[in-house]
Amino acid sequence: EESDRAHPLLSDPSNYRDIETGLTLVGIVGIKDPARPEVSDSIRLCSEAGIRVMMITGDARDTAVAIARDVNIFPPLEEAGNGVVKAYEGREFFEKPEAEQLELIKTGNVVFCRAEPADKQKLVKMLQSLDEIPAMTGDGVNDAPALQQAAIGIAMGITGTEVSKEAADMVLADDNFSTIVSAVEEGRCIYANMQAFICFLISCNIGEICAILFATIAGFPEPLTAMHLLWVNLVTDGPPATALGFNPPDPDIMTQLPRPSDEPIMTRWLLTRYCLTGLYVGLATVGVFVGHYMSLGVSLSDLASWSKCGELWQPGNDLMCSDLFQGSGRMLPQTLSLTTLVMMEMFKALSAVSVDNSLTRVGPQKNPWLMLGVAVPLLLHIAVVYSEKLGLSALGESFGLVPLSVDNWITVLKWSAPILLVDEALKAVGRLVNKERDEERAAAAAAAAAIQGKTS
């Protein structure tokens, strides 16, 4: 059977010389294993996002550089000019002084060829010594130490060994580099949504605190009761805040530089910004309350001594003290204050669909859950306000609320709608702050690269 399968001429090695003599070269066949077409765009996105890519391969240097140019790790030849690419063989690189090694990997993309699995772990440790956050990919048993050492170890789900999967923090189900970039975008989106969620609740609570504080310091009647505050925190704050977790990614999220690892989720600027927003919320809540009494001829000094109405001062317009500070006379301004607060929080939630982008660029309609999270609490509040007209007068009385007229709603909107302008102005300032910060980081990186270029 073996002789049947073999060619008669090949069964005798002495025939090889005659077979290979007198041949004519017809052509040369080259075999290329190209990168996936989406990888080049993904690495370009990494560059825009401030993520550096280092390729570690066992291929020869020329082959590795050619692949790196194909996938945008290095610029194409026509764009590179006379620029020197940072491509090193593993042994060549690690024979350099340690200080030079650190300087070479401090900036830009780097390619390591003829590398051994142990070189990956060395590079991870070097990057960590530079306060970088390295993510390492691998699929073999020998890659496990580097995957374990890296801040984020990424194993291949299809071709990866079980050892590498156990050592990794993340497993790619499709073995696709582009999935890593998508995960980065999703992670940034989740972080931004966490900021929106926390900052929305903080600014709302600061506004409530300011409202009670201002009224207490001025000696005014309470604009909000304990029942009102409970209603705001349980019903009108919760659904919008939860819906903010479903915000879509900002259109510029993958052009932002990575944030420092030690940066708190609530930065100094965000804390300042939301304190200013909360300050306006508190002022508007008290302002609509005071404005109602002033429209009835009660001065600020009279309102500050409201408990002595009838003793130190007398109300005008044929009104009695009980008409102002008891029953519906007290419930109407409190209803105005509570409704103004609720409206401001709804406007604030709509504005929080993006932490820094304007509503004209990222509108609330991009998050349908947020629209629902705003509509439901608002309808519930309106139902309580108009419960008397719905035949449930006891419900409104238990909350201390009375129905509002059209003029009352106009007053509410005059005090609550400006929160959108305040937030838009603060967002514009925030964009300038972020731009200056990113320019400083980019300038520092460019300076480091220039110094490295002169010394190399």
Helices and strands as residue ranges (DSSP letters): H 2-5, G 8-11, G 13-15, H 16-19, H 39-48, E 54-56, H 61-70, H 77-80, E 87-89, H 90-94, H 98-104, E 110-113, H 117-129, E 135-138, G 141-143, H 144-149, E 152-156, H 162-167, E 170-172, H 177-218, H 226-231, I 232-236, H 238-243, G 244-246, G 253-255, H 268-295, H 300-304, G 306-308, H 321-325, H 328-351, G 364-366, H 368-385, H 393-399, H 406-416, H 418-455
